């Protein structure tokens, strides 16, 4: 059984079932995670499985009105998922750390977890993903409520950036998107 293929399939099934996270933002973090793995000479399998599973329970938690619980739920389901594969404990722990540390609630125990957390920031700090989230969530959420959510996520993700390469790439985006939100409120 191919763990990368199975993790991606599982994540996409959850997105289909719950409608969140937005699929295009999932894809952006996947592409960025792969790019960072190459540039930083990190374990691609750990990074891909980590980036696929880090928000595995976000849609469910969001629909329950408890999005803050998605990391804890994600860790539980990730541990259950990993049992199906013949992995050493160190690899399992690194994948779990990718899930548990992607919001900065736990320290990174490996560079793969740091890469996953930084790749996750692109879901909100990259203009393409930001605009797609605005369009998708705009169908289900009041505009002012959505702006408040997006601004909170921009600030959260900006604070989480820890890799210089990502900071340099996203710093201007952060300020531009913050300005866009501010301008949208000034009518």
N, C-alpha and C positions, 0 to 999 in steps of 0.2 A: 504494500500500500504506500503510495507516494504522499508523504505528509504535507508537502507544499500544495499539491493539487487538492487534497482533501480539506486542508484549512481554508483555501480560497473558496472552494465549493460551499463549505459550511457557512462562511461569512456572507457569500452572495445569497444563499438561501435565507439567512436571517434578514438581510436587507430587503429581499423580495417579500418576506413575510410581514415585516414591520414598517417598511418604507423609510427607514432611517438607519444609519446615516445615508446621505445622498450618495448614490452610486458613483457619480463623477468625482466626488471628494475622496471616496475610497480609492479610486483609481489614481488620483493625483498623489496620495500618500504612498501608494504602492510603487509608482514610478520614481518618486523621490527617494524612497527607501532603497531601491535597487541602485540608483545613481550614487547615493551616499555609501552604500556597501562597497561599490567598486572603488570610489575615491579614497575611502578610509580603510580599505583592505580588511573588511569584516566578513563574518560568516553569513552568507546570503540565505541559507536555509533558516537559520535562527531569525534573521531579520524579516524574511517574508512570512514565516509562520507567525511571528510576533505582530507584524503590522496587520495581518489578516485577522488575528484574534483579539487585538487590543480593544476593539469596539464591538466584539461579538454580541454583547448583551445590551448595547446602547439603545437599539430600537425598542426592545422589550421594556427596558427601564424607562425610556422616554414615554412610551404609551401608558405606562403605569403611573406617570407623573413623578417619577423618582430617578431622573437621569444621573444624579450624583451617586447612585448605587451601581451603576453599570460596571465600574472597575472591579468591585468586590464580586459581583455576579460573574464577570468575565474571568476572573482568576479561578473561581470554582469550576466553571465549564471548561476552561483551558486544561486544568488538571485532569478532568475526566476525559477530555479529548486525547491528551498525550498518552494515556494508559494504553491506547490501541497501537502504539508504535514502540519499536525496539530502540529506545534512546537511553543514553547514560544519564545519570542524575544531574550532572553538571549542565548538559544541554537542556534538559527539562527545566532546571532552575533558571537558566538564562531566558528561555521562552516565557516562562511565568513572569520573570522580571520585566520583560518587554510589555506585558499586559499591566502589571501592578504599578509600574513606575511611569507610565506614559502621561500622567497628569501631575507628576512631581510629588505625589504623596509618599512615595518610597524612593530611596536612593537607587541609583543605577549600580548594578553589580558587574556590568559588562558594557563594552562600547556598543554592542548590538541593541541593548535597551535604550541607550542614549540616542542612537540613530532612529529607532522607532518613534521615540517621543518627539524628536525634531521633525521627522517626516510627517507626523500627525499635525504639526503646526501649519503645514502647507494647506491643510483642509480649510483653514480660515484666512490665512495670511497671503494666499496666492489669489490674485484677482479673478482668475477663471473659476476657481472653486467657490470663492466668496459670492460671485454673481450667480452661479448655479444654485447655491444654497438659498440665496435671496429669492430666486424664481421659484424653486421647489417649495420652500417653506412658506413663501408668500401666498401660496394657494390655500394654506391651512391655518395661517396665523395672521393676526392683525398687524398692520404695518409698523406701528410704533412699538409694539411688543417684540416684533422681529428685529427692529433696529436695536432695541435694548439688548436682546439676546446676542446679536452679532457683535455689538460693541464689547460686551462682557467677554465673549470668546476671543476677540482680537486682543484684548488686554491680557487675558489668561495665557494665550498661546505666545504672545510677545515675551512675557515673563519667563516662559518655559524654555525658550530658545537657549541652547547651551553650546552648540557647535558654531564656531566662527564662520564657517562657510555658509551656514544657514542664516546667521545674523546678518551678514553682509548682503545676502540675496533678498532678505525679507524686510529689512529695516525701512526702506523707502515705501514698500507696499503698506506696511503698518500705518505709517503717517498719512499716506494717501487715502487709505480706506477709512481711517478715523475722520479725516477731513470730509470725505464723502458722506459719512453718517451725520456729521455736524451740519453740513450744508443741506442734507435732506430734511432736517428738522426745522430749518429756518425758512418758513413760508409765511 
